[in-house]
Amino acid sequence: MMHILRSLALFVMLLAATPAVHAQGCAACKTNAAQAGAEAQRGLRRGIAVLLIPSLIIFTGVVFLAYKHRAGTHE
């Protein structure tokens, strides 16, 4: 239990020490996307979904397998 708390404390300290990195995209990309027509904006949204959905499925599968095959105590 103490190991988990130490790891969590280290994670929180590292997270607090990092600079804010919100929206790392360049201003030119945002401007071009905002000025694009409706069809281009729809294409960008679809592209984001195409990249996001498989990643989420893979991540969910890995978390499920890790949970299913965890080596913990079963009380």
CHARMM internal coordinates of N, CA and C (Angstrom, degrees):
IC EDIT
DIST 1 N 1 CA 1.4535
DIST 1 CA 1 C 1.5258
ANGL 1 N 1 CA 1 C 110.22
DIST 1 C 2 N 1.3207
ANGL 1 CA 1 C 2 N 116.02
DIHE 1 N 1 CA 1 C 2 N -40.14
DIST 2 N 2 CA 1.4565
ANGL 1 C 2 N 2 CA 120.21
DIHE 1 CA 1 C 2 N 2 CA -179.10
DIST 2 CA 2 C 1.5312
ANGL 2 N 2 CA 2 C 110.89
DIHE 1 C 2 N 2 CA 2 C -64.83
DIST 2 C 3 N 1.3282
ANGL 2 CA 2 C 3 N 116.14
DIHE 2 N 2 CA 2 C 3 N -34.90
DIST 3 N 3 CA 1.4648
ANGL 2 C 3 N 3 CA 120.72
DIHE 2 CA 2 C 3 N 3 CA 179.35
DIST 3 CA 3 C 1.5302
ANGL 3 N 3 CA 3 C 110.41
DIHE 2 C 3 N 3 CA 3 C -63.67
DIST 3 C 4 N 1.3123
ANGL 3 CA 3 C 4 N 116.91
DIHE 3 N 3 CA 3 C 4 N -40.56
DIST 4 N 4 CA 1.4605
ANGL 3 C 4 N 4 CA 121.22
DIHE 3 CA 3 C 4 N 4 CA 179.40
DIST 4 CA 4 C 1.5232
ANGL 4 N 4 CA 4 C 110.36
DIHE 3 C 4 N 4 CA 4 C -65.76
DIST 4 C 5 N 1.3250
ANGL 4 CA 4 C 5 N 116.91
DIHE 4 N 4 CA 4 C 5 N -42.23
DIST 5 N 5 CA 1.4571
ANGL 4 C 5 N 5 CA 120.29
DIHE 4 CA 4 C 5 N 5 CA 179.61
DIST 5 CA 5 C 1.5246
ANGL 5 N 5 CA 5 C 111.20
DIHE 4 C 5 N 5 CA 5 C -64.80
DIST 5 C 6 N 1.3337
ANGL 5 CA 5 C 6 N 117.24
DIHE 5 N 5 CA 5 C 6 N -40.35
DIST 6 N 6 CA 1.4683
ANGL 5 C 6 N 6 CA 120.54
DIHE 5 CA 5 C 6 N 6 CA 177.83
DIST 6 CA 6 C 1.5226
ANGL 6 N 6 CA 6 C 110.55
DIHE 5 C 6 N 6 CA 6 C -64.51
DIST 6 C 7 N 1.3224
ANGL 6 CA 6 C 7 N 117.02
DIHE 6 N 6 CA 6 C 7 N -42.59
DIST 7 N 7 CA 1.4610
ANGL 6 C 7 N 7 CA 120.38
DIHE 6 CA 6 C 7 N 7 CA 179.09
DIST 7 CA 7 C 1.5280
ANGL 7 N 7 CA 7 C 110.58
DIHE 6 C 7 N 7 CA 7 C -63.96
DIST 7 C 8 N 1.3049
ANGL 7 CA 7 C 8 N 116.83
DIHE 7 N 7 CA 7 C 8 N -41.74
DIST 8 N 8 CA 1.4547
ANGL 7 C 8 N 8 CA 121.16
DIHE 7 CA 7 C 8 N 8 CA 178.46
DIST 8 CA 8 C 1.5243
ANGL 8 N 8 CA 8 C 110.92
DIHE 7 C 8 N 8 CA 8 C -64.29
DIST 8 C 9 N 1.3207
ANGL 8 CA 8 C 9 N 117.27
DIHE 8 N 8 CA 8 C 9 N -42.61
DIST 9 N 9 CA 1.4640
ANGL 8 C 9 N 9 CA 120.81
DIHE 8 CA 8 C 9 N 9 CA 178.46
DIST 9 CA 9 C 1.5241
ANGL 9 N 9 CA 9 C 110.96
DIHE 8 C 9 N 9 CA 9 C -63.26
DIST 9 C 10 N 1.3241
ANGL 9 CA 9 C 10 N 117.29
DIHE 9 N 9 CA 9 C 10 N -41.65
DIST 10 N 10 CA 1.4608
ANGL 9 C 10 N 10 CA 121.13
DIHE 9 CA 9 C 10 N 10 CA 177.87
DIST 10 CA 10 C 1.5219
ANGL 10 N 10 CA 10 C 110.64
DIHE 9 C 10 N 10 CA 10 C -63.09
DIST 10 C 11 N 1.3143
ANGL 10 CA 10 C 11 N 116.67
DIHE 10 N 10 CA 10 C 11 N -43.16
DIST 11 N 11 CA 1.4628
ANGL 10 C 11 N 11 CA 121.17
DIHE 10 CA 10 C 11 N 11 CA 178.68
DIST 11 CA 11 C 1.5243
ANGL 11 N 11 CA 11 C 111.18
DIHE 10 C 11 N 11 CA 11 C -60.83
DIST 11 C 12 N 1.3157
ANGL 11 CA 11 C 12 N 117.27
DIHE 11 N 11 CA 11 C 12 N -45.33
DIST 12 N 12 CA 1.4630
ANGL 11 C 12 N 12 CA 121.34
DIHE 11 CA 11 C 12 N 12 CA -179.75
DIST 12 CA 12 C 1.5228
ANGL 12 N 12 CA 12 C 110.47
DIHE 11 C 12 N 12 CA 12 C -64.57
DIST 12 C 13 N 1.3227
ANGL 12 CA 12 C 13 N 117.94
DIHE 12 N 12 CA 12 C 13 N -40.29
DIST 13 N 13 CA 1.4682
ANGL 12 C 13 N 13 CA 120.95
DIHE 12 CA 12 C 13 N 13 CA 178.73
DIST 13 CA 13 C 1.5228
ANGL 13 N 13 CA 13 C 110.76
DIHE 12 C 13 N 13 CA 13 C -65.10
DIST 13 C 14 N 1.3246
ANGL 13 CA 13 C 14 N 117.63
DIHE 13 N 13 CA 13 C 14 N -42.83
DIST 14 N 14 CA 1.4621
ANGL 13 C 14 N 14 CA 120.28
DIHE 13 CA 13 C 14 N 14 CA 178.65
DIST 14 CA 14 C 1.5227
ANGL 14 N 14 CA 14 C 110.98
DIHE 13 C 14 N 14 CA 14 C -66.04
DIST 14 C 15 N 1.3059
ANGL 14 CA 14 C 15 N 116.66
DIHE 14 N 14 CA 14 C 15 N -38.42
DIST 15 N 15 CA 1.4570
ANGL 14 C 15 N 15 CA 120.78
DIHE 14 CA 14 C 15 N 15 CA 178.68
DIST 15 CA 15 C 1.5291
ANGL 15 N 15 CA 15 C 111.12
DIHE 14 C 15 N 15 CA 15 C -65.49
DIST 15 C 16 N 1.3134
ANGL 15 CA 15 C 16 N 116.24
DIHE 15 N 15 CA 15 C 16 N -39.29
DIST 16 N 16 CA 1.4642
ANGL 15 C 16 N 16 CA 120.23
DIHE 15 CA 15 C 16 N 16 CA -179.55
DIST 16 CA 16 C 1.5298
ANGL 16 N 16 CA 16 C 111.41
DIHE 15 C 16 N 16 CA 16 C -72.57
DIST 16 C 17 N 1.3307
ANGL 16 CA 16 C 17 N 117.89
DIHE 16 N 16 CA 16 C 17 N -25.96
DIST 17 N 17 CA 1.4541
ANGL 16 C 17 N 17 CA 121.56
DIHE 16 CA 16 C 17 N 17 CA -177.11
DIST 17 CA 17 C 1.5229
ANGL 17 N 17 CA 17 C 113.09
DIHE 16 C 17 N 17 CA 17 C -82.97
DIST 17 C 18 N 1.3175
ANGL 17 CA 17 C 18 N 118.53
DIHE 17 N 17 CA 17 C 18 N -13.98
DIST 18 N 18 CA 1.4588
ANGL 17 C 18 N 18 CA 120.56
DIHE 17 CA 17 C 18 N 18 CA -178.26
DIST 18 CA 18 C 1.5208
ANGL 18 N 18 CA 18 C 110.20
DIHE 17 C 18 N 18 CA 18 C -81.26
DIST 18 C 19 N 1.3157
ANGL 18 CA 18 C 19 N 116.43
DIHE 18 N 18 CA 18 C 19 N 146.07
DIST 19 N 19 CA 1.4705
ANGL 18 C 19 N 19 CA 118.70
DIHE 18 CA 18 C 19 N 19 CA 177.65
DIST 19 CA 19 C 1.5217
ANGL 19 N 19 CA 19 C 110.46
DIHE 18 C 19 N 19 CA 19 C -72.01
DIST 19 C 20 N 1.2846
ANGL 19 CA 19 C 20 N 115.49
DIHE 19 N 19 CA 19 C 20 N 159.44
DIST 20 N 20 CA 1.4711
ANGL 19 C 20 N 20 CA 120.22
DIHE 19 CA 19 C 20 N 20 CA 179.12
DIST 20 CA 20 C 1.5238
ANGL 20 N 20 CA 20 C 109.04
DIHE 19 C 20 N 20 CA 20 C -67.18
DIST 20 C 21 N 1.2994
ANGL 20 CA 20 C 21 N 116.59
DIHE 20 N 20 CA 20 C 21 N 127.32
DIST 21 N 21 CA 1.4619
ANGL 20 C 21 N 21 CA 121.82
DIHE 20 CA 20 C 21 N 21 CA -179.30
DIST 21 CA 21 C 1.5251
ANGL 21 N 21 CA 21 C 109.20
DIHE 20 C 21 N 21 CA 21 C -127.39
DIST 21 C 22 N 1.3060
ANGL 21 CA 21 C 22 N 115.93
DIHE 21 N 21 CA 21 C 22 N 57.32
DIST 22 N 22 CA 1.4531
ANGL 21 C 22 N 22 CA 120.63
DIHE 21 CA 21 C 22 N 22 CA -179.31
DIST 22 CA 22 C 1.5208
ANGL 22 N 22 CA 22 C 109.76
DIHE 21 C 22 N 22 CA 22 C -82.01
DIST 22 C 23 N 1.3078
ANGL 22 CA 22 C 23 N 116.83
DIHE 22 N 22 CA 22 C 23 N 135.28
DIST 23 N 23 CA 1.4578
ANGL 22 C 23 N 23 CA 123.61
DIHE 22 CA 22 C 23 N 23 CA 174.70
DIST 23 CA 23 C 1.5201
ANGL 23 N 23 CA 23 C 111.75
DIHE 22 C 23 N 23 CA 23 C 50.65
DIST 23 C 24 N 1.3028
ANGL 23 CA 23 C 24 N 115.95
DIHE 23 N 23 CA 23 C 24 N 73.81
DIST 24 N 24 CA 1.4592
ANGL 23 C 24 N 24 CA 120.67
DIHE 23 CA 23 C 24 N 24 CA -175.55
DIST 24 CA 24 C 1.5212
ANGL 24 N 24 CA 24 C 113.42
DIHE 23 C 24 N 24 CA 24 C -74.47
DIST 24 C 25 N 1.3010
ANGL 24 CA 24 C 25 N 118.01
DIHE 24 N 24 CA 24 C 25 N 0.24
DIST 25 N 25 CA 1.4580
ANGL 24 C 25 N 25 CA 120.65
DIHE 24 CA 24 C 25 N 25 CA -179.84
DIST 25 CA 25 C 1.5209
ANGL 25 N 25 CA 25 C 111.72
DIHE 24 C 25 N 25 CA 25 C -66.78
DIST 25 C 26 N 1.3097
ANGL 25 CA 25 C 26 N 115.50
DIHE 25 N 25 CA 25 C 26 N 153.54
DIST 26 N 26 CA 1.4604
ANGL 25 C 26 N 26 CA 119.21
DIHE 25 CA 25 C 26 N 26 CA -179.89
DIST 26 CA 26 C 1.5268
ANGL 26 N 26 CA 26 C 110.11
DIHE 25 C 26 N 26 CA 26 C -77.90
DIST 26 C 27 N 1.3098
ANGL 26 CA 26 C 27 N 116.12
DIHE 26 N 26 CA 26 C 27 N 156.67
DIST 27 N 27 CA 1.4596
ANGL 26 C 27 N 27 CA 120.72
DIHE 26 CA 26 C 27 N 27 CA -178.42
DIST 27 CA 27 C 1.5235
ANGL 27 N 27 CA 27 C 111.22
DIHE 26 C 27 N 27 CA 27 C -66.60
DIST 27 C 28 N 1.3372
ANGL 27 CA 27 C 28 N 117.19
DIHE 27 N 27 CA 27 C 28 N -33.20
DIST 28 N 28 CA 1.4573
ANGL 27 C 28 N 28 CA 120.26
DIHE 27 CA 27 C 28 N 28 CA -179.47
DIST 28 CA 28 C 1.5253
ANGL 28 N 28 CA 28 C 111.10
DIHE 27 C 28 N 28 CA 28 C -65.27
DIST 28 C 29 N 1.3090
ANGL 28 CA 28 C 29 N 117.34
DIHE 28 N 28 CA 28 C 29 N -40.43
DIST 29 N 29 CA 1.4699
ANGL 28 C 29 N 29 CA 120.04
DIHE 28 CA 28 C 29 N 29 CA 179.20
DIST 29 CA 29 C 1.5245
ANGL 29 N 29 CA 29 C 110.74
DIHE 28 C 29 N 29 CA 29 C -64.72
DIST 29 C 30 N 1.3183
ANGL 29 CA 29 C 30 N 116.92
DIHE 29 N 29 CA 29 C 30 N -42.66
DIST 30 N 30 CA 1.4597
ANGL 29 C 30 N 30 CA 120.81
DIHE 29 CA 29 C 30 N 30 CA 179.79
DIST 30 CA 30 C 1.5289
ANGL 30 N 30 CA 30 C 110.26
DIHE 29 C 30 N 30 CA 30 C -64.61
DIST 30 C 31 N 1.3132
ANGL 30 CA 30 C 31 N 116.52
DIHE 30 N 30 CA 30 C 31 N -42.38
DIST 31 N 31 CA 1.4580
ANGL 30 C 31 N 31 CA 120.53
DIHE 30 CA 30 C 31 N 31 CA 179.88
DIST 31 CA 31 C 1.5268
ANGL 31 N 31 CA 31 C 111.32
DIHE 30 C 31 N 31 CA 31 C -63.59
DIST 31 C 32 N 1.3273
ANGL 31 CA 31 C 32 N 116.11
DIHE 31 N 31 CA 31 C 32 N -45.25
DIST 32 N 32 CA 1.4672
ANGL 31 C 32 N 32 CA 119.91
DIHE 31 CA 31 C 32 N 32 CA 179.57
DIST 32 CA 32 C 1.5279
ANGL 32 N 32 CA 32 C 111.47
DIHE 31 C 32 N 32 CA 32 C -63.33
DIST 32 C 33 N 1.3165
ANGL 32 CA 32 C 33 N 116.99
DIHE 32 N 32 CA 32 C 33 N -39.86
DIST 33 N 33 CA 1.4615
ANGL 32 C 33 N 33 CA 120.08
DIHE 32 CA 32 C 33 N 33 CA 179.50
DIST 33 CA 33 C 1.5283
ANGL 33 N 33 CA 33 C 111.15
DIHE 32 C 33 N 33 CA 33 C -68.01
DIST 33 C 34 N 1.3294
ANGL 33 CA 33 C 34 N 116.68
DIHE 33 N 33 CA 33 C 34 N -36.71
DIST 34 N 34 CA 1.4641
ANGL 33 C 34 N 34 CA 120.30
DIHE 33 CA 33 C 34 N 34 CA 179.83
DIST 34 CA 34 C 1.5230
ANGL 34 N 34 CA 34 C 111.43
DIHE 33 C 34 N 34 CA 34 C -69.66
DIST 34 C 35 N 1.3403
ANGL 34 CA 34 C 35 N 116.88
DIHE 34 N 34 CA 34 C 35 N -32.50
DIST 35 N 35 CA 1.4577
ANGL 34 C 35 N 35 CA 120.64
DIHE 34 CA 34 C 35 N 35 CA -178.23
DIST 35 CA 35 C 1.5245
ANGL 35 N 35 CA 35 C 112.91
DIHE 34 C 35 N 35 CA 35 C -86.46
DIST 35 C 36 N 1.3109
ANGL 35 CA 35 C 36 N 116.94
DIHE 35 N 35 CA 35 C 36 N -6.90
DIST 36 N 36 CA 1.4619
ANGL 35 C 36 N 36 CA 120.35
DIHE 35 CA 35 C 36 N 36 CA -178.41
DIST 36 CA 36 C 1.5240
ANGL 36 N 36 CA 36 C 109.94
DIHE 35 C 36 N 36 CA 36 C -69.33
DIST 36 C 37 N 1.3006
ANGL 36 CA 36 C 37 N 115.30
DIHE 36 N 36 CA 36 C 37 N 159.07
DIST 37 N 37 CA 1.4546
ANGL 36 C 37 N 37 CA 120.64
DIHE 36 CA 36 C 37 N 37 CA 178.54
DIST 37 CA 37 C 1.5211
ANGL 37 N 37 CA 37 C 111.19
DIHE 36 C 37 N 37 CA 37 C -73.01
DIST 37 C 38 N 1.3111
ANGL 37 CA 37 C 38 N 114.70
DIHE 37 N 37 CA 37 C 38 N 175.78
DIST 38 N 38 CA 1.4677
ANGL 37 C 38 N 38 CA 120.36
DIHE 37 CA 37 C 38 N 38 CA -177.46
DIST 38 CA 38 C 1.5265
ANGL 38 N 38 CA 38 C 111.51
DIHE 37 C 38 N 38 CA 38 C -62.50
DIST 38 C 39 N 1.3221
ANGL 38 CA 38 C 39 N 116.80
DIHE 38 N 38 CA 38 C 39 N -38.64
DIST 39 N 39 CA 1.4671
ANGL 38 C 39 N 39 CA 120.38
DIHE 38 CA 38 C 39 N 39 CA -179.39
DIST 39 CA 39 C 1.5287
ANGL 39 N 39 CA 39 C 111.14
DIHE 38 C 39 N 39 CA 39 C -66.67
DIST 39 C 40 N 1.3269
ANGL 39 CA 39 C 40 N 116.64
DIHE 39 N 39 CA 39 C 40 N -41.28
DIST 40 N 40 CA 1.4607
ANGL 39 C 40 N 40 CA 120.37
DIHE 39 CA 39 C 40 N 40 CA 178.76
DIST 40 CA 40 C 1.5256
ANGL 40 N 40 CA 40 C 110.95
DIHE 39 C 40 N 40 CA 40 C -67.02
DIST 40 C 41 N 1.3162
ANGL 40 CA 40 C 41 N 117.59
DIHE 40 N 40 CA 40 C 41 N -39.13
DIST 41 N 41 CA 1.4639
ANGL 40 C 41 N 41 CA 120.25
DIHE 40 CA 40 C 41 N 41 CA 177.59
DIST 41 CA 41 C 1.5223
ANGL 41 N 41 CA 41 C 111.18
DIHE 40 C 41 N 41 CA 41 C -65.08
DIST 41 C 42 N 1.3190
ANGL 41 CA 41 C 42 N 116.63
DIHE 41 N 41 CA 41 C 42 N -38.36
DIST 42 N 42 CA 1.4617
ANGL 41 C 42 N 42 CA 120.44
DIHE 41 CA 41 C 42 N 42 CA 177.00
DIST 42 CA 42 C 1.5381
ANGL 42 N 42 CA 42 C 109.62
DIHE 41 C 42 N 42 CA 42 C -63.97
DIST 42 C 43 N 1.3214
ANGL 42 CA 42 C 43 N 116.26
DIHE 42 N 42 CA 42 C 43 N -39.59
DIST 43 N 43 CA 1.4615
ANGL 42 C 43 N 43 CA 120.33
DIHE 42 CA 42 C 43 N 43 CA 177.74
DIST 43 CA 43 C 1.5163
ANGL 43 N 43 CA 43 C 112.28
DIHE 42 C 43 N 43 CA 43 C -64.78
DIST 43 C 44 N 1.3267
ANGL 43 CA 43 C 44 N 116.80
DIHE 43 N 43 CA 43 C 44 N -38.69
DIST 44 N 44 CA 1.4663
ANGL 43 C 44 N 44 CA 119.97
DIHE 43 CA 43 C 44 N 44 CA 176.86
DIST 44 CA 44 C 1.5251
ANGL 44 N 44 CA 44 C 111.14
DIHE 43 C 44 N 44 CA 44 C -64.85
DIST 44 C 45 N 1.3287
ANGL 44 CA 44 C 45 N 116.52
DIHE 44 N 44 CA 44 C 45 N -41.68
DIST 45 N 45 CA 1.4731
ANGL 44 C 45 N 45 CA 119.51
DIHE 44 CA 44 C 45 N 45 CA 177.95
DIST 45 CA 45 C 1.5254
ANGL 45 N 45 CA 45 C 111.45
DIHE 44 C 45 N 45 CA 45 C -62.66
DIST 45 C 46 N 1.3307
ANGL 45 CA 45 C 46 N 115.73
DIHE 45 N 45 CA 45 C 46 N -41.66
DIST 46 N 46 CA 1.4707
ANGL 45 C 46 N 46 CA 118.97
DIHE 45 CA 45 C 46 N 46 CA 178.49
DIST 46 CA 46 C 1.5181
ANGL 46 N 46 CA 46 C 110.74
DIHE 45 C 46 N 46 CA 46 C -65.71
DIST 46 C 47 N 1.3247
ANGL 46 CA 46 C 47 N 116.65
DIHE 46 N 46 CA 46 C 47 N -38.64
DIST 47 N 47 CA 1.4642
ANGL 46 C 47 N 47 CA 120.16
DIHE 46 CA 46 C 47 N 47 CA 178.25
DIST 47 CA 47 C 1.5111
ANGL 47 N 47 CA 47 C 111.96
DIHE 46 C 47 N 47 CA 47 C -62.63
DIST 47 C 48 N 1.3221
ANGL 47 CA 47 C 48 N 116.37
DIHE 47 N 47 CA 47 C 48 N -40.48
DIST 48 N 48 CA 1.4631
ANGL 47 C 48 N 48 CA 120.35
DIHE 47 CA 47 C 48 N 48 CA 177.62
DIST 48 CA 48 C 1.5240
ANGL 48 N 48 CA 48 C 109.91
DIHE 47 C 48 N 48 CA 48 C -63.45
DIST 48 C 49 N 1.3232
ANGL 48 CA 48 C 49 N 117.21
DIHE 48 N 48 CA 48 C 49 N -43.00
DIST 49 N 49 CA 1.4690
ANGL 48 C 49 N 49 CA 120.77
DIHE 48 CA 48 C 49 N 49 CA 179.27
DIST 49 CA 49 C 1.5221
ANGL 49 N 49 CA 49 C 110.86
DIHE 48 C 49 N 49 CA 49 C -64.39
DIST 49 C 50 N 1.3380
ANGL 49 CA 49 C 50 N 116.73
DIHE 49 N 49 CA 49 C 50 N -40.19
DIST 50 N 50 CA 1.4676
ANGL 49 C 50 N 50 CA 120.16
DIHE 49 CA 49 C 50 N 50 CA -179.76
DIST 50 CA 50 C 1.5274
ANGL 50 N 50 CA 50 C 110.21
DIHE 49 C 50 N 50 CA 50 C -63.10
DIST 50 C 51 N 1.3142
ANGL 50 CA 50 C 51 N 117.35
DIHE 50 N 50 CA 50 C 51 N -35.77
DIST 51 N 51 CA 1.4647
ANGL 50 C 51 N 51 CA 120.16
DIHE 50 CA 50 C 51 N 51 CA 178.77
DIST 51 CA 51 C 1.5223
ANGL 51 N 51 CA 51 C 112.27
DIHE 50 C 51 N 51 CA 51 C -79.92
DIST 51 C 52 N 1.3181
ANGL 51 CA 51 C 52 N 117.75
DIHE 51 N 51 CA 51 C 52 N -31.54
DIST 52 N 52 CA 1.4572
ANGL 51 C 52 N 52 CA 121.44
DIHE 51 CA 51 C 52 N 52 CA -174.27
DIST 52 CA 52 C 1.5210
ANGL 52 N 52 CA 52 C 113.45
DIHE 51 C 52 N 52 CA 52 C -81.28
DIST 52 C 53 N 1.3151
ANGL 52 CA 52 C 53 N 117.89
DIHE 52 N 52 CA 52 C 53 N -43.87
DIST 53 N 53 CA 1.4639
ANGL 52 C 53 N 53 CA 121.27
DIHE 52 CA 52 C 53 N 53 CA -172.34
DIST 53 CA 53 C 1.5303
ANGL 53 N 53 CA 53 C 113.10
DIHE 52 C 53 N 53 CA 53 C -61.91
DIST 53 C 54 N 1.3403
ANGL 53 CA 53 C 54 N 120.51
DIHE 53 N 53 CA 53 C 54 N -48.81
DIST 54 N 54 CA 1.4709
ANGL 53 C 54 N 54 CA 118.51
DIHE 53 CA 53 C 54 N 54 CA 178.11
DIST 54 CA 54 C 1.5297
ANGL 54 N 54 CA 54 C 112.81
DIHE 53 C 54 N 54 CA 54 C -62.24
DIST 54 C 55 N 1.3299
ANGL 54 CA 54 C 55 N 116.57
DIHE 54 N 54 CA 54 C 55 N -35.65
DIST 55 N 55 CA 1.4662
ANGL 54 C 55 N 55 CA 119.84
DIHE 54 CA 54 C 55 N 55 CA 178.03
DIST 55 CA 55 C 1.5219
ANGL 55 N 55 CA 55 C 111.00
DIHE 54 C 55 N 55 CA 55 C -62.50
DIST 55 C 56 N 1.3193
ANGL 55 CA 55 C 56 N 116.76
DIHE 55 N 55 CA 55 C 56 N -43.23
DIST 56 N 56 CA 1.4620
ANGL 55 C 56 N 56 CA 120.23
DIHE 55 CA 55 C 56 N 56 CA 179.07
DIST 56 CA 56 C 1.5194
ANGL 56 N 56 CA 56 C 111.79
DIHE 55 C 56 N 56 CA 56 C -66.24
DIST 56 C 57 N 1.3289
ANGL 56 CA 56 C 57 N 117.01
DIHE 56 N 56 CA 56 C 57 N -38.06
DIST 57 N 57 CA 1.4686
ANGL 56 C 57 N 57 CA 120.26
DIHE 56 CA 56 C 57 N 57 CA 178.44
DIST 57 CA 57 C 1.5228
ANGL 57 N 57 CA 57 C 110.45
DIHE 56 C 57 N 57 CA 57 C -64.56
DIST 57 C 58 N 1.3157
ANGL 57 CA 57 C 58 N 117.03
DIHE 57 N 57 CA 57 C 58 N -44.30
DIST 58 N 58 CA 1.4730
ANGL 57 C 58 N 58 CA 120.84
DIHE 57 CA 57 C 58 N 58 CA 179.27
DIST 58 CA 58 C 1.5258
ANGL 58 N 58 CA 58 C 110.14
DIHE 57 C 58 N 58 CA 58 C -64.37
DIST 58 C 59 N 1.3326
ANGL 58 CA 58 C 59 N 117.22
DIHE 58 N 58 CA 58 C 59 N -44.93
DIST 59 N 59 CA 1.4590
ANGL 58 C 59 N 59 CA 120.89
DIHE 58 CA 58 C 59 N 59 CA 180.00
DIST 59 CA 59 C 1.5304
ANGL 59 N 59 CA 59 C 110.85
DIHE 58 C 59 N 59 CA 59 C -61.26
DIST 59 C 60 N 1.3148
ANGL 59 CA 59 C 60 N 116.60
DIHE 59 N 59 CA 59 C 60 N -44.85
DIST 60 N 60 CA 1.4668
ANGL 59 C 60 N 60 CA 120.72
DIHE 59 CA 59 C 60 N 60 CA 178.87
DIST 60 CA 60 C 1.5224
ANGL 60 N 60 CA 60 C 111.05
DIHE 59 C 60 N 60 CA 60 C -62.03
DIST 60 C 61 N 1.3299
ANGL 60 CA 60 C 61 N 116.86
DIHE 60 N 60 CA 60 C 61 N -41.20
DIST 61 N 61 CA 1.4648
ANGL 60 C 61 N 61 CA 120.30
DIHE 60 CA 60 C 61 N 61 CA 177.95
DIST 61 CA 61 C 1.5140
ANGL 61 N 61 CA 61 C 112.90
DIHE 60 C 61 N 61 CA 61 C -63.06
DIST 61 C 62 N 1.3238
ANGL 61 CA 61 C 62 N 116.87
DIHE 61 N 61 CA 61 C 62 N -41.98
DIST 62 N 62 CA 1.4689
ANGL 61 C 62 N 62 CA 120.48
DIHE 61 CA 61 C 62 N 62 CA 179.20
DIST 62 CA 62 C 1.5239
ANGL 62 N 62 CA 62 C 110.77
DIHE 61 C 62 N 62 CA 62 C -65.60
DIST 62 C 63 N 1.3307
ANGL 62 CA 62 C 63 N 117.23
DIHE 62 N 62 CA 62 C 63 N -43.02
DIST 63 N 63 CA 1.4637
ANGL 62 C 63 N 63 CA 120.56
DIHE 62 CA 62 C 63 N 63 CA 178.74
DIST 63 CA 63 C 1.5334
ANGL 63 N 63 CA 63 C 110.00
DIHE 62 C 63 N 63 CA 63 C -64.47
DIST 63 C 64 N 1.3220
ANGL 63 CA 63 C 64 N 117.49
DIHE 63 N 63 CA 63 C 64 N -41.03
DIST 64 N 64 CA 1.4617
ANGL 63 C 64 N 64 CA 120.65
DIHE 63 CA 63 C 64 N 64 CA 178.72
DIST 64 CA 64 C 1.5281
ANGL 64 N 64 CA 64 C 110.75
DIHE 63 C 64 N 64 CA 64 C -62.56
DIST 64 C 65 N 1.3369
ANGL 64 CA 64 C 65 N 117.03
DIHE 64 N 64 CA 64 C 65 N -45.88
DIST 65 N 65 CA 1.4683
ANGL 64 C 65 N 65 CA 119.71
DIHE 64 CA 64 C 65 N 65 CA 179.42
DIST 65 CA 65 C 1.5199
ANGL 65 N 65 CA 65 C 111.91
DIHE 64 C 65 N 65 CA 65 C -64.71
DIST 65 C 66 N 1.3265
ANGL 65 CA 65 C 66 N 116.81
DIHE 65 N 65 CA 65 C 66 N -39.35
DIST 66 N 66 CA 1.4650
ANGL 65 C 66 N 66 CA 119.75
DIHE 65 CA 65 C 66 N 66 CA 177.78
DIST 66 CA 66 C 1.5176
ANGL 66 N 66 CA 66 C 110.55
DIHE 65 C 66 N 66 CA 66 C -64.04
DIST 66 C 67 N 1.3219
ANGL 66 CA 66 C 67 N 116.92
DIHE 66 N 66 CA 66 C 67 N -40.10
DIST 67 N 67 CA 1.4573
ANGL 66 C 67 N 67 CA 120.34
DIHE 66 CA 66 C 67 N 67 CA 178.75
DIST 67 CA 67 C 1.5228
ANGL 67 N 67 CA 67 C 110.96
DIHE 66 C 67 N 67 CA 67 C -68.30
DIST 67 C 68 N 1.3086
ANGL 67 CA 67 C 68 N 116.23
DIHE 67 N 67 CA 67 C 68 N -40.81
DIST 68 N 68 CA 1.4621
ANGL 67 C 68 N 68 CA 121.13
DIHE 67 CA 67 C 68 N 68 CA -178.07
DIST 68 CA 68 C 1.5308
ANGL 68 N 68 CA 68 C 111.83
DIHE 67 C 68 N 68 CA 68 C -66.59
DIST 68 C 69 N 1.3113
ANGL 68 CA 68 C 69 N 117.38
DIHE 68 N 68 CA 68 C 69 N -37.75
DIST 69 N 69 CA 1.4579
ANGL 68 C 69 N 69 CA 121.59
DIHE 68 CA 68 C 69 N 69 CA -175.77
DIST 69 CA 69 C 1.5347
ANGL 69 N 69 CA 69 C 112.89
DIHE 68 C 69 N 69 CA 69 C -106.38
DIST 69 C 70 N 1.2989
ANGL 69 CA 69 C 70 N 116.71
DIHE 69 N 69 CA 69 C 70 N 25.99
DIST 70 N 70 CA 1.4640
ANGL 69 C 70 N 70 CA 118.95
DIHE 69 CA 69 C 70 N 70 CA 179.67
DIST 70 CA 70 C 1.5251
ANGL 70 N 70 CA 70 C 110.12
DIHE 69 C 70 N 70 CA 70 C -68.33
DIST 70 C 71 N 1.3062
ANGL 70 CA 70 C 71 N 114.80
DIHE 70 N 70 CA 70 C 71 N 149.01
DIST 71 N 71 CA 1.4662
ANGL 70 C 71 N 71 CA 120.29
DIHE 70 CA 70 C 71 N 71 CA -179.69
DIST 71 CA 71 C 1.5178
ANGL 71 N 71 CA 71 C 108.74
DIHE 70 C 71 N 71 CA 71 C -107.19
DIST 71 C 72 N 1.3023
ANGL 71 CA 71 C 72 N 116.29
DIHE 71 N 71 CA 71 C 72 N 72.75
DIST 72 N 72 CA 1.4475
ANGL 71 C 72 N 72 CA 121.37
DIHE 71 CA 71 C 72 N 72 CA -179.12
DIST 72 CA 72 C 1.5230
ANGL 72 N 72 CA 72 C 110.81
DIHE 71 C 72 N 72 CA 72 C -117.93
DIST 72 C 73 N 1.2766
ANGL 72 CA 72 C 73 N 113.81
DIHE 72 N 72 CA 72 C 73 N 178.78
DIST 73 N 73 CA 1.4696
ANGL 72 C 73 N 73 CA 118.35
DIHE 72 CA 72 C 73 N 73 CA 176.94
DIST 73 CA 73 C 1.5121
ANGL 73 N 73 CA 73 C 108.65
DIHE 72 C 73 N 73 CA 73 C -82.75
DIST 73 C 74 N 1.2829
ANGL 73 CA 73 C 74 N 116.04
DIHE 73 N 73 CA 73 C 74 N 138.26
DIST 74 N 74 CA 1.4637
ANGL 73 C 74 N 74 CA 121.40
DIHE 73 CA 73 C 74 N 74 CA 179.27
DIST 74 CA 74 C 1.5263
ANGL 74 N 74 CA 74 C 107.75
DIHE 73 C 74 N 74 CA 74 C -111.52
DIST 74 C 75 N 1.3185
ANGL 74 CA 74 C 75 N 114.64
DIHE 74 N 74 CA 74 C 75 N 101.48
DIST 75 N 75 CA 1.4737
ANGL 74 C 75 N 75 CA 119.39
DIHE 74 CA 74 C 75 N 75 CA -178.04
DIST 75 CA 75 C 1.5033
ANGL 75 N 75 CA 75 C 110.71
DIHE 74 C 75 N 75 CA 75 C -98.35
END
COOR INIT
IC SEED 1 N 1 CA 1 C
IC BUILD
